[in-house]
């Protein structure tokens, strides 16, 4: 529609924020192509400095409604003058920054007065897994017609197996629609798996009864992408955090408020926030509240589903630092679901790559990120924007082919190839998947 009007100016307000890296790269290339074809000006509003480096000629940096710095993209990235600009650039996670360092370097905080972030937690290889998932299958039947007859199945999760140990972060990555969120929701039974086993600390919670349901609800907590939608706008922050304490009967009376105040301090929010409502907090503060609520039940595993995707780069860095600090302090296990490969490289000990509901590569972070064996993993890594305007267009050779639909006929199940070991704890699917090997 905008193209048919042949505009002189196109205002693009966060057009790539919710997109996975491959679609984001395609959208940016499309915008550059339209700009060249129509000769139009582009006002691109974003909090992603990697996208800025990829598309902008000039940059205006704003803070609290005021312009704090302006300049051509290369000089501004090379020598930012304002402390806020320097903080934004320092908070950008970049692929390949780890080299041979065994643990990731922490984010720089956007707040100079903030405490230094802690290093990543150490995982004991001999520790028993907190979570074991074996051949998990989740499918959705599509019905059509007046009689609602089955017309096909969406194969969202196909024979997925994974383990997570205490203090470990497993990063689950892939494009939108690959099944990673459905896998997470199936683990906590927000979606009903068709088959497979889910073991929590050795206890099979695949078939729930009262005791196993209570164990699952307390031991595994979920942090969603949109913190505002996760919090009841009619309830105070304190009431929302206290709810799991009451549900699991962890405290009574004045002890409940004491624990709520302590949880707020743990997520670096003033205890006085317990009397506020969600609309009175920023996006980053609301996500901290959701983390505090997740911690309230004293879980062993937290599933973070795109939990920092909607946050700006500096707030994202602070929230990720907070989650890493809490993991190091309490030995929490994380299943970190994200399409942001750079963030995954910062937080994950191991990485699992999903494609059309299947795990196609899994292994230590440095092996998967530094030496990807599957073509789909290489495609994801090639699409990550680089926060360096001199490397603009690095994704020119990116595969633009569409990912096939997970919807298949009722009698046409997908082929699931076994994972083949290619290195220490590094496995890859050696089969043809939609043109990828």
Secondary structure, DSSP 4 states (H G I P E B T S, - for coil): -HHHHT-SEEEEESTTTTS-HHHHHHHHHHHHHHHHHHT-EEEEE-S-HHHHHHH-SEEEEEETTEEEEEEEHHHHHHS--SHHHHHHHHT---TT--TT-SSPPPPPPSSTTSPPPPPPPP--TTSPEEEEEEEEEEEEEEEETTTTEEEEEEEEEEEEEEEEETT-EEEEE--TTSSHHHHHHHHTTSS--SEEEEEETTEE-SS--HHHHHHHHHHEEEE-S-HHHHS-TTSBHHHHHHHHHHHTT---THHHHHHHHHHHHHTT--GGGGGSBGGGS-HHHHHHHHHHHHHTTT-SEEEEESTTTTS-HHHHHHHHHHHHHHHHHH--EEEEEES-HHHHHHH-SEEEEEETTEEEEEEEHHHHHHS--SHHHHHHHHTS--S-GGGTTTTTT---PPPPPSEE-TT-PPP-PPEEEEETTEEEE-S-BTTB-
